Amino acid sequence: MKKTLYSNTVKIVLSATISIIIATRLDLEFSVTAGIISILSIQGTRVESILVAIKRFIAVSIAILLSYFLYLLLGTNPIVFGLFLLIFVPITKRFSLQEGMVVGSVLSTHLLVSNPIDIYWVINEFGLTLIGIGVALIFNLFTESLEHKFEENKENIEDGYRKILYSMGEALITHAVPIDEQRVLYEIEETIASTKALALEINNNYLFKEKKQFIKYIDMRIMQMDTIKRMKKHFQRFYMKYEQTKMLSNLTKEVANNLAEENDCLQLINKVNYLRDIYKQMDLPKSRDEFENRALLFQFLNDLEEFLQIKREYYLSIHR
């Protein structure tokens, strides 16, 4: 039953129906409007639904009170309704209350056709608004947890990174690039983009506490992806002796095998620094090609260290 309530279609149908029934039982005029307000108030996340509800209620309050005084002073005719819109629409735009512009205009027409204008109609319109928004808010509490989907995407991203880095380690020895390398890279970037949206949605489903760790995690992986792209450019252009290549290849593969979220990367960073010290003890370059090659080598190591530092900073931020 609860899973069924996660469907937006079901929430719209039930909230609209219940709103109309409540408004009818309370003998409110134009009771169907409560159902329409409820339909418009169904949102994708809990936080979003509350923000929309607040803005809509403020806009509707302005519309009802403005209509009441305009129609009371100037009469109920289309010209006065046009004057109402001339004042009301700019107000909603100025204060970012567009969510209530249409509903407020509809409620104003109820006052426009009422006869005589009195406080009863103000109470009636506020009643319709509160019922529509209130019922929708209750149904918006039934929001499916997306954390399991986030975990699936997280595993896919880490598997993709592992595959790319391991391929880099292999390519340092074989000088051969996997045929599906670009496809894997593209698929990871697509997964990262969808997971970023998922993280924001998860965060917006918590009313009283934020779940920033989901956003922090995906931001960390986005930064690492930028570093991976730089690493790919560097390692394809330099060459080394087998012994030197083997050390760098092994380290790159070790990084690939230690991408889990709980790894603080400290030991790996120390290994990068140790390897850098070894390379510094190599003979000085004897030609321009050797010099450029040495520069690319150190840049690759710097990028590898940055890749690990990004992860370490993330690890420290969630374990404070």
VOGU-3710 file (C-alpha; in Angstrom, 3 decimals, decimal comma):
1> mkktlysntv> 0,000/0,000/0,000  2,761/2,431/0,980  4,636/1,725/-2,244  1,509/2,589/-4,225  1,375/5,993/-2,521  4,849/6,771/-3,912  3,284/7,148/-7,363  2,597/10,768/-8,286  -0,483/9,713/-10,238  -1,984/8,010/-7,195
11> kivlsatisi> -1,115/10,962/-4,963  -2,758/13,392/-7,400  -5,931/11,301/-7,703  -6,349/10,685/-3,980  -5,432/14,184/-2,806  -7,772/15,854/-5,322  -10,662/13,537/-4,479  -10,258/13,876/-0,721  -9,886/17,665/-0,970  -13,154/17,965/-2,886
21> iiatrldlef> -14,957/15,684/-0,416  -13,744/17,700/2,591  -14,622/21,038/0,976  -18,081/19,737/0,048  -18,727/18,395/3,550  -17,799/21,813/4,960  -20,352/23,408/2,573  -17,730/25,538/0,876  -18,650/27,120/-2,455  -16,644/26,070/-5,546
31> svtagiisil> -15,430/22,946/-3,679  -13,888/21,506/-6,855  -11,260/24,242/-6,667  -9,811/22,599/-3,549  -9,093/19,534/-5,667  -7,386/21,616/-8,347  -5,213/23,344/-5,741  -4,290/19,934/-4,360  -3,278/18,668/-7,817  -1,028/21,685/-8,364
41> siqgtrvesi> 0,538/21,231/-4,921  1,813/17,670/-5,459  5,605/17,899/-5,867  8,530/15,528/-6,316  10,216/16,050/-2,925  9,114/16,955/0,608  11,178/20,136/0,840  9,992/21,297/-2,569  6,360/20,663/-1,611  6,680/22,781/1,549
51> lvaikrfiav> 8,380/25,646/-0,275  5,724/25,630/-3,003  2,942/25,454/-0,399  4,297/28,481/1,475  4,698/30,555/-1,689  1,263/29,534/-2,952  -0,433/30,401/0,338  1,235/33,834/0,463  0,256/34,576/-3,139  -3,307/33,364/-2,619
61> siaillsyfl> -3,655/35,459/0,557  -2,602/38,540/-1,388  -5,029/37,670/-4,195  -8,002/37,117/-1,886  -7,514/40,272/0,173  -6,676/42,430/-2,865  -9,751/41,140/-4,721  -11,998/41,685/-1,727  -11,078/45,338/-1,315  -11,009/46,127/-5,057
71> ylllgtnpiv> -14,421/44,558/-5,703  -15,862/46,107/-2,545  -14,682/49,600/-3,518  -14,967/49,546/-7,329  -17,574/46,881/-8,005  -17,503/43,445/-9,640  -16,935/43,739/-13,365  -14,313/42,569/-15,893  -12,502/45,908/-15,859  -11,878/45,704/-12,117
81> fglfllifvp> -10,724/42,097/-12,567  -8,269/43,377/-15,171  -7,085/45,980/-12,648  -6,645/43,178/-10,109  -4,431/41,232/-12,542  -2,481/44,390/-13,353  -1,549/44,681/-9,673  -1,402/41,010/-8,673  0,703/39,504/-11,478  3,650/41,925/-11,074
91> itkrfslqeg> 3,598/41,295/-7,301  3,961/37,522/-7,803  6,825/38,040/-10,223  8,552/40,623/-8,061  8,535/38,379/-4,984  8,957/35,029/-6,825  5,451/33,845/-5,954  4,507/32,605/-9,423  3,396/29,275/-7,917  0,291/31,053/-6,639
101> mvvgsvlsth> -0,444/33,300/-9,593  -2,918/31,019/-11,390  -4,628/29,773/-8,237  -4,906/33,327/-6,892  -6,463/34,506/-10,152  -9,003/31,659/-10,108  -10,008/32,432/-6,528  -10,385/36,081/-7,469  -12,993/35,100/-10,063  -15,006/33,466/-7,284
111> llvsnpidiy> -15,237/36,838/-5,572  -15,922/38,468/-8,919  -19,129/36,454/-9,478  -20,250/36,507/-5,840  -23,123/38,695/-4,771  -22,971/40,416/-2,403  -19,276/40,839/-1,526  -18,771/40,069/2,154  -16,321/38,404/4,546  -17,952/34,989/3,959
121> wvinefgltl> -16,269/34,749/0,573  -12,882/35,563/2,043  -13,310/32,719/4,547  -14,565/30,431/1,779  -11,526/31,030/-0,436  -9,071/30,629/2,432  -10,833/27,381/3,325  -10,442/26,008/-0,205  -6,773/26,974/-0,203  -5,971/25,425/3,157
131> igigvalifn> -7,743/22,177/2,316  -6,076/21,821/-1,094  -2,588/22,637/0,136  -2,960/20,715/3,413  -4,132/17,450/1,850  -1,400/17,652/-0,785  1,246/18,186/1,902  0,108/15,022/3,683  0,413/12,960/0,500  3,774/14,538/-0,305
141> lfteslehkf> 5,121/12,919/2,865  4,883/9,573/1,062  8,075/9,857/-0,963  10,078/6,829/-2,061  13,558/6,443/-0,597  16,145/6,832/-3,351  19,164/5,871/-1,282  19,250/2,299/-2,617  19,409/3,636/-6,178  22,196/6,002/-5,145
151> eenkeniedg> 24,168/3,061/-3,730  23,757/1,156/-7,003  25,015/4,128/-8,988  27,894/4,582/-6,552  29,035/1,012/-7,139  28,808/1,504/-10,912  30,898/4,684/-10,726  33,556/3,041/-8,586  33,652/0,003/-10,893  34,080/2,323/-13,855
161> yrkilysmge> 36,907/4,247/-12,202  38,544/0,960/-11,240  38,388/-0,237/-14,838  39,840/3,002/-16,247  42,710/3,208/-13,758  43,538/-0,470/-14,126  43,601/-0,031/-17,904  46,010/2,869/-17,443  48,257/0,640/-15,376  48,180/-2,026/-18,083
171> alithavpid> 48,740/0,503/-20,858  51,937/1,700/-19,170  53,359/-1,765/-19,820  51,680/-2,770/-23,076  51,305/0,714/-24,651  47,891/-0,456/-25,856  44,648/1,387/-25,114  41,416/-0,655/-24,643  38,966/-0,371/-27,538  36,013/0,409/-25,258
181> eqrvlyeiee> 37,844/3,052/-23,239  35,858/6,030/-24,548  32,580/4,188/-24,162  33,344/3,368/-20,527  34,306/6,990/-19,872  31,095/8,265/-21,462  28,930/5,821/-19,486  30,553/6,869/-16,214  29,968/10,547/-16,943  26,312/9,789/-17,715
191> tiastkalal> 25,968/7,883/-14,435  27,645/10,707/-12,515  25,238/13,273/-13,988  22,155/11,225/-13,074  23,558/10,473/-9,615  24,146/14,171/-8,964  20,450/14,832/-9,617  19,592/11,858/-7,408  21,727/13,222/-4,556  19,938/16,579/-4,702
201> einnnylfke> 16,556/14,845/-4,686  17,530/12,717/-1,678  18,677/15,822/0,188  15,361/17,547/-0,565  13,393/14,639/0,900  14,660/15,304/4,428  12,704/17,983/6,251  14,600/18,397/9,499  18,128/17,333/8,582  20,245/17,510/5,485
211> kkqfikyidm> 21,899/14,554/3,824  24,860/16,437/2,446  27,086/13,337/2,352  25,382/12,209/-0,867  26,149/15,516/-2,560  29,681/15,557/-1,124  30,327/12,070/-2,445  29,239/12,775/-6,014  31,071/16,127/-6,060  34,208/14,244/-5,028
221> rimqmdtikr> 33,792/11,782/-7,908  33,196/14,642/-10,366  36,488/16,253/-9,321  38,236/12,901/-9,659  36,852/12,483/-13,168  38,470/15,768/-14,198  41,770/14,476/-12,801  41,426/11,153/-14,635  41,022/12,985/-17,930  44,260/14,890/-17,320
231> mkkhfqrfym> 46,059/11,687/-16,355  44,988/10,039/-19,600  46,461/12,867/-21,620  49,820/12,655/-19,823  50,439/8,936/-19,674  49,786/8,447/-23,392  52,706/10,726/-24,258  55,624/9,589/-22,118  57,919/6,568/-22,177  60,233/5,045/-19,571
241> kyeqtkmlsn> 62,472/2,098/-18,956  60,677/-1,108/-18,000  61,637/-0,958/-14,306  60,333/2,588/-13,954  57,179/1,787/-15,880  56,518/-1,312/-13,798  56,605/0,659/-10,539  54,183/3,276/-11,838  51,946/0,608/-13,351  51,731/-1,289/-10,062
251> ltkevannla> 50,942/1,864/-8,117  48,214/2,876/-10,582  46,646/-0,585/-10,300  46,839/-0,413/-6,516  44,961/2,874/-6,589  42,371/1,225/-8,864  41,838/-1,550/-6,329  41,367/0,850/-3,401  38,562/3,170/-4,491  36,090/2,241/-1,771
261> eendclqlin> 34,430/5,121/0,096  35,898/4,099/3,474  39,521/4,233/2,273  41,321/7,326/3,619  44,050/7,068/0,887  46,853/8,092/3,266  49,034/5,035/2,557  48,551/5,456/-1,184  49,548/9,131/-1,016  52,696/8,120/0,864
271> kvnylrdiyk> 53,483/5,592/-1,850  53,094/8,263/-4,544  55,557/10,476/-2,677  57,962/7,560/-2,238  57,858/6,819/-5,975  58,367/10,491/-6,745  61,510/10,475/-4,599  62,807/7,463/-6,521  62,246/9,194/-9,849  64,010/12,306/-8,588
281> qmdlpksrde> 67,145/10,197/-8,136  67,178/9,197/-11,793  69,927/10,538/-14,045  69,321/14,031/-15,346  67,693/14,287/-18,808  70,248/14,318/-21,637  67,944/15,537/-24,421  64,877/17,650/-24,941  62,716/14,548/-25,412  63,950/13,112/-22,127
291> fenrallfqf> 63,313/16,428/-20,385  59,739/16,637/-21,693  59,215/12,991/-20,801  60,416/13,594/-17,241  58,069/16,580/-16,903  55,115/14,489/-18,081  56,086/11,734/-15,682  56,004/14,052/-12,673  52,778/15,633/-13,892  51,172/12,185/-14,044
301> lndleeflqi> 52,315/11,509/-10,477  50,989/14,903/-9,379  47,637/14,106/-10,947  47,578/10,699/-9,300  48,299/12,344/-5,962  45,574/14,933/-6,575  43,145/12,100/-7,369  43,932/10,597/-3,962  43,951/13,934/-2,120  40,433/14,677/-3,387
311> kreyylsihr> 39,275/11,375/-1,917  41,137/11,978/1,356  39,585/15,421/1,807  36,159/13,880/1,263  36,951/11,130/3,780  38,034/13,656/6,401  34,976/15,850/5,799  32,536/13,026/6,603  34,497/11,750/9,613  34,837/14,994/11,537
//
